[in-house]
Amino acid sequence: MHHRQEGKSNACSGYMMLLVGLTLILLVLAQMEWRAEADRRKALGDAAGALEILEARQKKGPRSSAVEDECGFLLATMQRRGEAILRFREAIRLSPSNASAHYHLGVALWLENEHKQAVESLAESVKRAPANVEYWQRYAVAAQEIEDRSRALGAYQRVVALRPGCLECRNSLSFLLTDQGMAVKGAAEAQYVLQREPKNLAALSNLGFAYLQQNELARAIAVYERGLAVAPESAVMHYNMGLSHKQKDDLETARKHLIQALELDPKLIEAHYTLGIVYWQDGAFDEAAGHFGEAVKISPDYAEAWGMYGTVLRQKGLLAESRLALEAAIRLKPEDPGPYSQMAQVLRLQGDAAGSSKYSTEAAARKAAKEGMQKEMFDRASALRPKVIR
């Protein structure tokens, strides 16, 4: 009797295991069926159809973070980015470690001009997928675009470690290294690129930048000459050549290259500004004012150009116009002492002693060391940067 009951129990257990197995097989088949159909529709370019299949699967549950992310991606391809962003956020809520959802959210936010939020989302994606070079590269580009150069530098270093042969990435890394005060390392990255592509304009531009930062003017000029041999119609290379000669105090040659740069690209604001400095140093205030005025017309947020424009207008005796320009410079860059000092001089010439004293005090508070205005303005004029080709 005991053996008969034990046999029945074993049989029941066997039936139960068979039933569970069949159920699992059916579930797997069902999973394969909706997955295959969604993939088939995507392959046909039917994003809406694929989305319908995936959303039906999500309604049945349990909700999947990966599928939610996929729904968001399909919505994004259909230009329904607002809805896509909500789905990416839901995917992250379901699984905070979903690197793909963080990445897709970052890309969608960037396209919606939510740049700072986008960079944060991209940072989360690389944190969760540290070996994904695509994520690192998008993160690096985005960080550089919002001028978070410290983050961009670290990201590009990681990209180059993961993808050593990416010359475009090395060019970006070269620029950022030099920009962050590591010009020797920046030059090394540019030279790495040039060993493989001797006519790479971006690398030539970066190498010249690195030499300028090290005050190796002759080497910078030689590099820019190589660039002009490759691309004689490059406005940027002519600008960089003009800047190098200006730093060398060869104002005549600088002027020639800067004028040529503007003939090739009349909206190259750096060339307008630098040519304005060259004319200002020569005492040609009318020409200088014209180029500073053009620079702020093209780029109204160019604080340094407004400051120099105000300075030249004061020297031309146009005090009311100078005051407006200096007010713009102060509004855009309130930490710069130069425009305050210039404003103090303008107000003194207009007979406003109290106002002049106030601005002089403001200037003094912002100066690291008290210097004569002429030296300060020449220091500011020398703080020019080459333009890098990307």
C-alpha positions in Angstrom: 0.0 0.0 0.0 2.8 2.4 0.9 4.6 1.6 -2.3 1.4 2.2 -4.4 0.9 5.7 -2.8 4.6 6.5 -3.4 4.2 5.6 -7.0 1.1 7.8 -7.4 3.1 10.7 -5.7 6.0 10.3 -8.1 3.6 10.2 -11.1 2.0 13.5 -9.9 5.4 15.1 -9.5 6.3 14.0 -13.0 3.1 15.4 -14.5 3.7 18.7 -12.7 7.2 18.9 -14.0 6.0 18.2 -17.5 3.3 20.8 -17.1 5.8 23.4 -15.9 8.1 22.5 -18.8 5.4 22.9 -21.3 4.4 26.2 -19.9 7.9 27.5 -20.1 8.2 26.3 -23.7 5.0 28.1 -24.6 6.2 31.3 -22.9 9.5 31.1 -24.8 7.7 30.5 -28.0 5.4 33.4 -27.3 8.4 35.6 -26.5 10.1 34.5 -29.8 6.9 35.2 -31.7 6.4 38.9 -30.6 10.2 39.5 -30.8 10.4 38.1 -34.3 7.4 40.1 -35.5 8.8 43.3 -34.0 12.2 42.7 -35.6 10.5 41.9 -38.9 8.6 45.2 -38.9 11.7 47.2 -38.0 13.6 45.5 -40.8 10.8 46.7 -43.2 11.1 50.3 -41.8 7.7 50.0 -40.1 8.5 51.8 -36.9 4.9 52.3 -36.0 4.1 48.6 -36.5 7.0 47.5 -34.4 6.0 50.0 -31.7 2.5 48.5 -31.7 3.9 45.0 -31.1 6.2 46.1 -28.3 3.6 48.2 -26.5 1.2 45.2 -26.6 3.9 43.1 -25.0 4.4 45.7 -22.3 0.7 45.8 -21.5 0.7 42.0 -20.9 3.6 42.5 -18.4 5.8 42.3 -16.6 7.1 45.6 -17.9 10.6 45.3 -19.3 13.2 48.2 -19.1 14.9 47.0 -22.3 11.5 46.9 -24.2 10.6 50.3 -22.8 13.9 51.7 -24.0 13.2 50.2 -27.4 9.8 51.8 -27.5 11.4 55.1 -26.8 14.0 54.6 -29.5 11.2 53.9 -32.1 9.3 57.0 -31.0 12.4 59.1 -31.4 12.9 57.8 -35.0 9.3 58.9 -35.6 10.2 62.4 -34.4 8.0 62.0 -31.3 10.9 63.0 -29.0 8.8 64.2 -26.1 7.1 60.8 -25.8 10.4 59.1 -26.3 12.0 61.0 -23.4 9.2 59.8 -21.1 9.7 56.2 -22.2 13.5 56.4 -21.7 12.9 57.8 -18.2 10.5 55.0 -17.5 13.1 52.5 -18.7 15.6 54.0 -16.2 13.0 53.8 -13.4 12.5 50.1 -14.1 16.2 49.5 -14.2 18.6 52.3 -13.2 21.5 50.2 -14.6 20.1 50.3 -18.2 23.0 52.1 -19.9 21.2 52.1 -23.3 18.3 54.0 -21.8 20.6 56.6 -20.2 22.4 57.0 -23.5 19.2 57.3 -25.6 17.8 59.8 -23.1 21.0 61.9 -23.4 20.8 62.0 -27.2 17.1 62.9 -27.1 17.6 65.7 -24.6 20.5 67.0 -26.7 18.2 67.2 -29.7 15.7 69.1 -27.6 18.5 71.6 -26.7 18.5 70.5 -23.1 22.3 70.3 -23.3 23.3 70.2 -19.7 20.8 67.5 -18.8 21.9 65.6 -21.9 25.5 65.6 -20.7 24.5 64.3 -17.3 22.5 61.4 -18.9 25.4 60.6 -21.2 27.7 60.6 -18.1 25.4 58.0 -16.5 25.5 55.9 -19.7 29.4 55.6 -19.6 29.3 54.9 -15.9 27.2 51.9 -16.5 28.9 50.8 -19.8 32.5 51.8 -19.4 33.7 49.8 -22.4 31.2 51.3 -24.8 33.3 53.6 -27.1 30.2 55.0 -28.9 28.8 56.2 -25.6 32.1 57.7 -24.5 32.5 59.5 -27.9 29.1 61.1 -27.8 29.7 62.1 -24.2 33.0 63.7 -25.1 31.6 65.6 -28.0 28.6 66.9 -25.9 30.8 67.9 -23.0 33.1 69.8 -25.4 30.1 71.5 -27.0 29.0 73.0 -23.7 32.6 73.9 -22.9 32.9 71.5 -20.0 36.5 70.9 -21.1 37.6 69.0 -18.1 34.9 66.3 -18.6 35.6 66.4 -22.4 39.3 65.8 -21.8 38.7 62.8 -19.6 36.1 61.4 -22.0 38.4 61.7 -25.1 41.3 60.1 -23.2 39.0 57.1 -22.6 37.9 57.1 -26.3 41.5 57.0 -27.5 42.3 54.2 -25.0 39.4 52.2 -26.3 39.9 53.1 -30.0 43.5 54.1 -30.6 43.1 54.4 -34.3 40.4 57.2 -34.2 42.4 60.1 -35.6 39.5 62.5 -35.2 39.3 61.6 -31.5 43.1 62.2 -31.2 42.7 65.6 -32.8 40.0 66.6 -30.2 42.2 65.2 -27.4 45.2 67.2 -28.8 43.2 70.5 -28.7 41.9 69.8 -25.2 45.3 68.8 -23.7 46.8 72.1 -25.0 43.8 74.1 -23.9 44.1 72.7 -20.4 47.8 73.7 -20.2 49.4 70.4 -21.3 50.8 71.6 -24.6 53.6 69.1 -24.8 51.1 66.2 -24.6 48.8 68.1 -27.0 51.6 68.3 -29.5 52.4 64.6 -29.2 48.8 63.7 -30.1 48.9 66.0 -33.1 52.2 64.5 -34.2 50.7 61.0 -33.9 48.0 61.9 -36.3 50.4 63.6 -38.7 52.7 60.6 -38.8 49.7 58.7 -40.3 48.1 61.6 -42.3 50.8 64.2 -43.0 48.2 66.6 -44.6 45.6 66.4 -41.8 44.6 70.1 -41.4 43.1 69.6 -38.0 46.3 68.0 -36.7 48.4 70.8 -38.3 46.2 73.4 -36.7 46.4 71.6 -33.3 50.2 71.3 -33.5 50.5 75.0 -34.3 48.3 75.8 -31.3 50.5 73.7 -29.0 53.6 75.5 -30.2 52.0 78.9 -29.7 51.1 77.9 -26.2 54.8 77.1 -25.6 55.8 80.4 -27.2 57.6 78.5 -29.9 56.6 81.0 -32.6 59.0 79.9 -35.3 57.8 76.3 -35.1 54.2 77.4 -35.1 54.7 79.5 -38.2 56.5 76.5 -39.9 53.5 74.3 -39.1 51.0 76.8 -40.4 53.0 77.2 -43.6 52.6 73.4 -44.0 48.8 73.9 -43.5 48.7 76.7 -46.2 50.6 74.5 -48.6 47.9 71.9 -48.2 45.0 74.4 -48.2 46.0 77.8 -49.5 42.4 79.0 -49.4 41.9 78.1 -45.7 40.8 81.2 -43.9 41.6 79.6 -40.5 45.2 78.8 -41.5 45.7 82.4 -42.7 44.2 83.6 -39.4 46.5 81.4 -37.4 49.5 82.5 -39.5 48.5 86.2 -38.9 48.2 85.6 -35.1 51.6 83.9 -35.0 53.2 86.9 -36.7 51.4 89.3 -34.5 52.7 87.5 -31.4 56.2 87.8 -33.0 55.5 91.6 -33.4 55.7 91.3 -37.2 52.6 93.4 -37.6 52.9 93.9 -41.4 52.9 90.2 -42.1 50.2 89.6 -39.5 48.0 92.2 -41.2 48.5 90.6 -44.6 47.4 87.2 -43.5 44.5 88.5 -41.4 43.2 90.6 -44.3 43.5 87.5 -46.5 41.6 85.4 -43.9 38.7 87.9 -43.9 38.7 88.0 -47.7 38.1 84.2 -47.6 35.7 84.3 -44.6 34.3 87.8 -43.8 32.5 86.5 -40.7 35.6 85.0 -39.0 35.3 87.0 -35.8 38.7 86.0 -34.4 40.3 87.6 -37.5 38.3 90.8 -37.1 39.3 91.0 -33.4 43.0 90.3 -34.0 43.2 92.6 -37.0 41.6 95.2 -34.8 44.3 94.7 -32.2 47.0 95.0 -34.9 45.5 98.3 -36.2 45.1 99.5 -32.6 48.8 98.8 -31.8 49.7 100.8 -35.0 47.5 103.7 -33.8 45.1 103.3 -36.7 42.0 103.8 -34.5 39.5 104.2 -37.4 40.4 100.8 -38.9 40.6 99.2 -35.4 37.1 100.5 -34.5 35.8 99.1 -37.8 37.0 95.6 -37.1 36.0 95.6 -33.4 32.5 96.8 -34.4 32.3 94.1 -37.0 33.3 91.5 -34.4 30.5 92.5 -32.0 28.0 92.7 -34.9 28.7 89.1 -35.8 29.0 87.9 -32.2 27.1 90.2 -29.8 28.3 88.2 -26.8 32.0 88.8 -27.5 32.9 90.6 -24.3 36.6 91.2 -25.2 35.7 92.8 -28.5 33.2 95.1 -26.8 35.9 96.1 -24.3 38.4 96.9 -27.1 35.7 98.6 -29.1 34.9 100.9 -26.2 38.6 101.6 -25.7 39.2 102.7 -29.3 36.0 104.7 -29.4 37.2 106.6 -26.3 40.5 107.2 -28.0 38.6 108.6 -31.0 36.8 111.0 -28.7 33.4 109.2 -29.2 32.6 109.1 -25.5 28.9 108.3 -25.6 29.4 105.4 -28.0 32.4 104.3 -25.9 30.3 104.2 -22.8 27.7 102.0 -24.5 30.3 99.5 -25.7 32.0 99.4 -22.2 28.6 98.8 -20.5 28.1 95.8 -22.8 31.6 94.5 -22.0 30.9 94.8 -18.2 27.5 93.1 -18.5 29.0 90.2 -20.4 32.2 89.7 -18.4 31.8 91.6 -15.0 35.0 90.0 -13.6 37.3 91.7 -16.2 38.8 94.9 -14.7 39.7 96.5 -18.1 36.3 97.9 -19.1 35.8 99.4 -15.6 39.1 101.3 -15.9 38.2 102.5 -19.3 34.7 103.5 -18.1 36.4 105.5 -15.3 38.3 107.4 -17.9 35.2 108.1 -20.1 33.3 109.4 -17.1 36.1 111.6 -16.0 36.3 113.1 -19.5 32.5 113.7 -19.4 32.9 115.5 -16.1 31.4 112.8 -13.8 34.0 112.7 -11.1 31.9 110.6 -8.7 31.1 108.0 -11.4 34.7 107.9 -12.4 35.8 107.3 -8.9 33.3 104.5 -8.5 34.4 102.7 -11.6 38.1 103.1 -10.6 37.3 101.5 -7.3 35.5 98.6 -9.1 38.5 98.2 -11.4 41.0 98.1 -8.5 38.9 95.5 -6.7 39.0 93.2 -9.8 42.7 93.6 -10.5 45.1 90.9 -9.3 47.8 93.5 -9.3 47.6 97.3 -9.9 49.1 98.1 -13.3 49.0 101.0 -15.7 46.1 100.8 -18.1 48.3 100.8 -21.2 50.1 97.6 -20.0 46.9 96.0 -19.0 45.4 96.6 -22.4 48.4 95.2 -24.2 48.3 92.2 -22.0 44.7 91.7 -22.9 45.5 92.3 -26.6 48.2 89.5 -26.4 45.8 87.0 -24.9 44.7 85.8 -28.3 44.1 82.3 -29.3 44.5 80.4 -32.6 41.4 79.0 -34.2 41.5 75.2 -34.4 40.1 73.3 -37.3 37.8 70.4 -36.2 
